[in-house]
Amino acid sequence: MKPLSEFILESLENRTSHIDLSSPCDLTRRKARKREGRNGLLQILELTDDIGDWGNRGICLCHHCEHDSGNGWCGNPLHLHIGTWKENWEMRPPEMKAKSARLGANARAKCSYESVKETMRGTVATIDENGNSVRIPVEEAKRRGLKMTTSRSCRITDTVTGETTDFPAQTKCAEFLGIGGGGLSTAISKKKLIHGRFRVERT
C-alpha cells in the first residue's frame, strides 16, 4: 500500500490512469456519495490515507464525468481522481469558464463610483487603512483613495508553493477552497491564511 502523500506527487497521467468513463455514474445515496467515492478510490489505487485533512494540503476529488460537485456529485471512483484544487478548477468545461469570466466582468463593470453611488445610496463597501471592512460615503472613498469591494473577484496565493490563481467571483473562490462565503470574507478582511497556507485578496 502506497501512502497518499507520495501518490499526490506523481504526474497527472499516472493519477488518472484508472479512469473509465464507460462505467455508469453512481448517483445513489447523495449524502454518502462523496465519502464512498473517496474510500472506493483509495481502495482501487491501493493507497493509505496518511494525510487525513485533505483541505489543508489543497487536495480534492476531481470529476471526469458530467456529475461534478455542481451537478449531482457522482461517487463512482472510476470517474474520480485525486488531484489539487487548481486541477479541479482547470478541468471545468470551457463554456462554464467563459460564463464565470462574463459574470466577473459584469461585476467589475458595476464598480464605478457612479453605479455604486446609485445602487448603494451614496455609500460603498471598502477596506479601511486598518484592514477592516466598512461602508462609507462614495465621495469620501474617492477622496481617500480607498479601494471599493463591490467587485467580488479574488486572487488566491499558495504561501507554500507561491502559485497564484485568479477567480472572477468570490463564490467560486470559496468553492475552490472548500469554505463558506462568510468565512472567506472574514479571512480577507482580517488578512488571515485559509487552511494555514492560502492567502486571499480581492482584485
Steps between C-alpha positions, in 0.01 A plus 500: 500500500641836394446807724282774352764765576731331246231424243384863474851597384474274193414634154141570400525222241583244769232627736230470232605168339209317668226723351229306313208713384331199336377402847177667622485790745413420862224740603354303791485608866604859438627580852734200508620530141808713560627288789439173314659631182808608692534169687438301183768692315755444777420128488527473120834683500622303804579814697514568872373843602787642706378858449154498662394861447530534122396864513816607683706356216285643219392150392154405374307252287491611136212386275537382140129446437223757472376446857749715687454690826266746330295245310405200712834375636583158354659257745636245252875479581573422134375850416717668766865574554693644791632840402547859606236772520672673210472188283133468592436862403685469170300187408177701478345505149598804286140625492488507883831688515370749245181550701699568819720746311193686372352519850828633634524760224143614568573532873811709433308719256257587782783620720503861375439776752187604306332158504596433861371840604165420340459139613648540848330831575817699521709252701757242399654188655875540542797389707632780721862571592480252790379214281139515625199465268290818523236697311570868442369774266616459141653846485703432814628170355597686183673778696693255720593276208352188661428195284134405476408136555178475299697301245525147636792377290774341711856372482629203699869469580642170624759617752677163482547472122460867406233416238218748440154435358247767397123458534236724342260455791539466875257208509723301263801586714320367809395184311861446389620522862214292637375765746192720538471850360484651849823332603669622183388860559629487859835360386534776241408782736724372782777390264503148642638194322240240400591140588822642639655567157268681255486880492196654329465860381247681288622616159 
